[in-house]
């Protein structure tokens, strides 16, 4: 029995998206920048996908710039703002950002930029008052992740964006984990910049998008062409973009029903694991991604267990989960997200994340609810628990 519960790491590309990609590769393989018929067929595909992605987040198609994924979208938002200034300014992020935000910000900090990292509470939530107090006259960008990939917590994005708008600072959010799983309306949220990734919503890997509010100026950090309104040089990966468009369109059509289904399954699994004393939930229980469960794991004496060890053992049982973010799960270091939430180094190495998706069934949930506590009992007897 094979059960995949790592949908926050990636999702399988849906057949409709793959069929669209195949059609493009065989029938519309021209360069979208070319003026002849082959190029114009490709350009039509490109703009159709732009409309599909824009519709998912209630944006104008003109606000969508295609990238290679969420990481590039985050980098374009950050460096695109920073490169407009001849001298360092002030930036604000949360203390629970994905590395695709925290590392570019750290680089700018090494170049003299002033950086404020907003604290979070025990559940990983930012207090809007902290943001209001942190903004300075020279704050040019605030970036706060919408849905935290490790612990599932959702941030009060509309409230944070409103504070920034009132204080004349640009606001960016990494919505990679949220789009396609919860309704995202950039008009209602009031954000200036928002990052998306195709492979988190059953599209192909290697493509994403950055929403840019009309009137917001960015400077590109890639040179060599005027594609994507001059913001992202290079011939567009048209098959991937077409697949992204189809995946976005179908995600929008199915969103409310799938969101409710995943929330029901999530709560079913939470209820089954609640009686396991070694598992302690992390993240906010109410303001949470609908498909996401996360825990720290300790034995009966309170000694943290290695999340990586449990991942390996569950894999042997045919169950795919992760220990924290997929981008960091191979590292034997404490999770910076859990450390920011107040966990000690031991517990910050003991995280376990289970994320549900379209192929997850109630039978899968019940099997994992049975196997996981038994697995923890066995791992507890191992002579070496941490790595």
C-alpha atoms as one frame of an Amber mdcrd trajectory, in Angstrom:
protein
   0.000   0.000   0.000   1.472   3.335  -1.086   0.197   6.535   0.540   1.648
   9.903  -0.436   1.169  12.614   2.201   3.706  15.214   1.083   1.584  17.437
  -1.141   3.166  20.588   0.265   6.464  19.445  -1.241   4.969  18.821  -4.669
   1.803  17.536  -6.290   1.487  15.094  -9.202   0.909  16.824 -12.514  -2.720
  16.262 -13.466  -3.501  14.523 -16.776  -5.297  17.544 -18.216  -2.187  19.670
 -17.706   0.043  17.026 -19.277  -2.309  16.755 -22.274  -2.134  20.523 -22.748
   1.659  20.423 -22.559   1.772  17.684 -25.184  -0.478  19.690 -27.530   1.802
  22.691 -27.221   4.933  20.647 -27.883   3.412  19.115 -31.020   1.154  21.888
 -32.357   2.188  25.272 -30.893   5.912  24.942 -30.401   6.868  28.314 -31.876
   8.581  31.167 -30.079   5.881  33.494 -28.639   8.024  36.504 -29.564   8.064
  35.636 -33.270   5.709  37.542 -35.549   4.904  34.736 -38.011   2.054  32.237
 -37.739   4.014  29.721 -35.668   4.978  32.404 -33.190   1.481  33.803 -32.988
   0.007  30.368 -32.253   2.470  30.134 -29.375   1.653  33.667 -28.217  -2.040
  32.758 -28.094  -1.245  29.807 -25.827   0.887  32.046 -23.613  -1.797  34.684
 -23.160  -4.515  32.090 -22.587  -2.463  30.659 -19.732  -1.880  34.156 -18.374
  -5.641  34.687 -18.227  -6.170  31.336 -16.515  -3.608  32.046 -13.812  -4.887
  35.597 -13.369  -8.438  34.342 -12.882  -7.352  32.051 -10.039  -6.305  35.082
  -7.964  -8.759  37.672  -9.403  -6.043  39.623 -11.180  -5.844  41.331 -14.534
  -3.758  39.224 -16.943  -1.464  42.246 -17.242  -0.469  41.688 -13.625   0.957
  38.189 -14.209   4.658  37.637 -14.967   5.686  34.036 -15.578   8.833  32.747
 -13.854  10.533  29.404 -13.275   8.734  28.890  -9.956   7.971  30.277  -6.529
  11.631  30.810  -5.650  12.261  32.999  -8.669   8.996  34.870  -8.084  10.074
  35.683  -4.518  13.518  36.748  -5.717  12.049  38.936  -8.448   9.778  40.660
  -5.940  12.620  41.334  -3.494  15.441  42.231  -5.858  13.031  43.938  -8.230
  12.236  46.447  -5.501  15.766  46.683  -4.058  17.468  47.344  -7.388  15.557
  50.605  -7.762  17.568  52.199  -4.948  21.133  53.439  -5.158  21.639  53.100
  -1.402  20.393  50.543   1.159  16.943  51.028   2.635  14.809  49.139   5.193
  13.100  45.773   4.672  10.702  43.808   6.889   9.978  40.086   6.814   8.504
  37.628   9.284  10.742  35.258  11.224   9.033  32.241   9.611   9.700  32.903
   5.937  10.635  30.257   3.402  14.314  30.296   2.437  13.332  31.735  -0.960
  12.560  34.954   0.916  14.849  34.809   3.944  18.039  34.111   1.974  17.702
  36.965  -0.567  16.873  39.257   2.339  19.953  38.034   4.221  22.092  38.782
   1.165  20.753  42.339   0.983  21.427  42.679   4.707  25.054  41.713   4.056
  25.153  44.560   1.533  24.123  47.132   4.117  20.338  46.963   3.996  18.544
  47.260   7.322  16.280  44.285   8.039  13.599  43.798  10.660  12.343  40.251
  11.296   8.929  40.277  12.906   8.450  37.833  15.780   5.646  35.279  15.799
   3.653  33.703  18.609   3.729  30.053  19.655   1.453  29.207  16.713   3.546
  31.033  14.131   1.322  34.100  13.668   2.547  37.656  13.177   0.939  40.362
  15.321  -0.110  43.227  12.992   0.766  45.735  15.707   4.384  44.609  15.501
   4.397  45.397  11.791   2.855  48.817  12.341   5.533  49.649  14.892   8.377
  48.309  12.730   7.679  50.353   9.601  10.046  53.294   9.126  10.172  56.201
   6.722  12.634  54.260   4.560  10.800  50.905   4.612  10.472  49.988   0.945
   9.188  46.405   1.150   7.456  44.091   3.605   7.258  40.367   2.835   5.183
  37.968   4.944   4.418  34.401   3.900   0.704  33.654   3.455   0.658  29.966
   4.439   3.683  28.562   6.265   4.835  25.366   4.584   6.286  23.685   7.705
   3.562  24.342  10.275   0.572  25.310   8.135  -0.201  28.627   9.837  -2.001
  31.307   7.829  -1.104  34.956   8.326  -3.567  37.914   8.438  -2.457  39.085
   5.002  -5.242  41.585   4.306  -4.642  43.332   7.634  -0.874  43.402   7.124
  -1.228  44.699   3.574  -3.568  47.475   4.746  -1.011  48.638   7.299   1.637
  48.797   4.584  -0.653  50.657   2.215  -1.444  53.244   4.895   2.279  53.654
   5.590   3.269  53.732   1.878   5.389  50.572   1.949   5.065  47.845  -0.674
   3.728  44.500   0.529   4.636  41.074  -0.893   3.357  37.661   0.116   4.562
  34.191  -0.783   1.251  32.447  -1.551   2.816  29.285  -2.999   1.144  26.999
  -0.427  -2.194  28.808  -0.496  -3.148  29.318  -4.154  -5.370  26.510  -5.365
  -6.097  25.400  -1.804  -7.875  28.476  -0.442  -9.554  31.365  -2.272  -6.988
  34.047  -3.128  -8.251  37.454  -4.264  -5.475  39.987  -4.742  -8.000  42.824
  -4.932  -9.546  41.963  -1.563  -6.164  41.243   0.020  -4.715  44.539  -1.172
  -1.258  43.082  -1.833   1.250  44.674  -4.198   3.138  41.496  -5.066   2.200
  37.808  -4.720   4.160  34.664  -5.622   2.696  31.478  -7.135   4.038  28.042
  -8.085   2.542  25.610 -10.578   3.662  22.344  -9.013   1.858  23.071  -5.752
  -1.513  22.980  -7.562  -1.097  19.927  -9.812   0.702  21.678 -12.644   4.214
  20.945 -13.925   7.382  21.765 -12.042   9.636  24.537 -13.310   7.077  27.316
 -13.733   5.500  29.912 -11.472   4.253  33.471 -11.558   4.552  36.789  -9.788
   1.483  38.989  -9.496   2.395  42.674  -9.720  -0.226  45.262  -8.867  -0.708
  47.868 -11.616   1.488  50.864 -10.915   4.142  48.911  -8.987   7.566  49.170
 -10.626  10.216  46.470 -10.483  13.702  46.270 -11.943  14.531  42.905 -13.576
  17.550  40.933 -12.420  17.821  38.885 -15.636  19.122  40.570 -18.778  18.917
  39.391 -22.367  15.423  39.998 -23.660  12.152  41.898 -23.272   9.895  38.920
 -22.524   7.268  39.240 -19.793   6.993  43.006 -20.164  10.754  43.299 -19.817
  10.734  41.803 -16.315  11.857  38.252 -17.048  14.277  37.817 -19.944  14.371
  34.504 -21.787  12.062  32.566 -24.069   9.088  31.413 -22.054   8.801  27.702
 -21.165   5.573  27.489 -23.129   4.565  23.844 -22.500   5.030  24.298 -18.755
   3.144  27.579 -18.782   0.267  25.969 -20.695   0.123  23.180 -18.124   0.177
  25.757 -15.333  -2.751  27.550 -16.939  -4.876  24.412 -17.156  -3.997  23.439
 -13.590  -4.956  26.925 -12.358  -8.252  26.861 -14.248  -9.212  23.470 -12.831
  -8.048  24.420  -9.333 -10.347  27.433  -9.430 -13.309  25.326 -10.588 -12.762
  22.657  -7.932 -11.470  24.838  -5.117 -14.387  25.069  -2.679 -15.333  21.396
  -2.868 -11.729  20.194  -2.586 -10.989  22.606   0.257 -13.931  21.246   2.258
 -12.952  17.641   1.506  -9.364  18.174   2.617 -10.414  19.958   5.794 -12.660
  17.010   6.666  -9.854  14.512   6.086  -7.386  16.679   7.986  -9.642  16.818
  11.027 -10.242  13.061  10.800  -6.501  12.439  10.987  -6.011  15.002  13.747
  -8.687  13.216  15.786  -7.002   9.843  15.308  -3.554  11.129  16.248  -4.727
  13.276  19.149  -4.531  10.333  21.557  -0.867   9.693  20.696   1.025  11.388
  23.577   4.283  11.554  21.635   2.770  13.874  19.009   2.280  17.542  19.786
   0.594  19.651  17.073   2.433  22.709  15.789   0.993  25.746  14.050  -2.400
  27.355  14.444  -5.370  24.996  14.626  -7.889  27.524  13.259  -5.883  29.727
  10.898  -4.393  26.819   8.990  -3.906  25.458   5.486  -6.784  23.046   4.811
  -4.587  20.082   3.878  -1.851  20.442   6.490  -0.954  18.642   9.734   2.328
  19.115  11.609   3.746  17.889  14.904   6.799  17.683  17.079   7.582  14.156
  18.267   8.997  13.094  21.636   9.105   9.834  23.572   7.241   9.151  26.808
  10.032  10.868  28.758   9.942  14.012  26.672  13.091  13.244  24.689  12.671
  14.538  21.130  12.686  11.960  18.346  14.324  12.632  15.021  11.788  13.697
  12.422  14.093  12.346   9.718  14.140   8.923  11.382  10.348   8.779  11.348
  10.256   9.879   7.707  12.585   7.020   6.782  10.622   4.465   8.790   7.302
   5.575   7.344   8.786   5.400   3.873   9.646   1.738   4.503   5.968   1.263
   5.368   4.942   2.871   2.068   3.909   6.224   3.526   5.471   9.425   2.198
   5.676  12.360   4.622   8.325  14.952   5.413  10.160  16.537   8.293   9.588
  20.260   7.840   9.923  22.029   4.502  11.023  19.880   1.568  13.743  22.443
   0.860  15.286  21.845   4.297  14.178  18.317   5.220  17.532  16.759   4.308
  19.449  18.893   6.799  20.226  17.809  10.375  19.758  21.290  11.791  16.965
  22.734  13.920  14.117  24.219  11.937  14.464  28.023  11.996  10.679  28.240
  11.787  10.149  26.179  14.941  12.985  28.038  16.681  11.243  31.322  15.868
   8.074  29.872  17.412   9.877  29.213  20.690  10.800  25.526  20.384  14.211
  24.383  21.633  16.794  22.856  19.314  15.795  19.297  20.128  12.120  19.737
  19.333  13.031  21.893  16.343  14.682  18.778  14.857  11.701  16.572  15.623
   9.119  17.976  13.242   6.794  15.807  11.212   4.585  17.149   8.405   1.692
  15.324   6.745  -0.010  17.123   3.863  -3.046  15.774   2.025  -4.115  16.090
  -1.585  -6.418  15.044  -4.385  -5.508  11.366  -4.201  -5.880  11.130  -0.405
  -8.814   8.981   0.726 -10.494   8.287   4.048  -8.976   4.785   3.929  -5.516
   6.362   3.617  -6.199   8.541   6.634  -7.373   5.619   8.751  -4.333   3.523
   7.809  -1.882   6.308   8.666  -3.781   6.974  11.899  -3.180   3.331  12.814
   0.411   2.940  11.579   1.998   6.187  12.759   1.507   5.695  16.526   2.805
   2.124  16.218   5.805   3.384  14.285   6.574   5.947  16.964   6.420   3.250
  19.628   8.974   1.173  17.722  11.301   4.116  17.037  11.146   4.988  20.751
  12.893   1.700  21.501  15.788   2.483  19.129  19.144   3.110  20.866  19.889
   6.246  18.796  16.929   8.585  18.386  18.456  11.811  17.143  20.715  12.378
  14.161
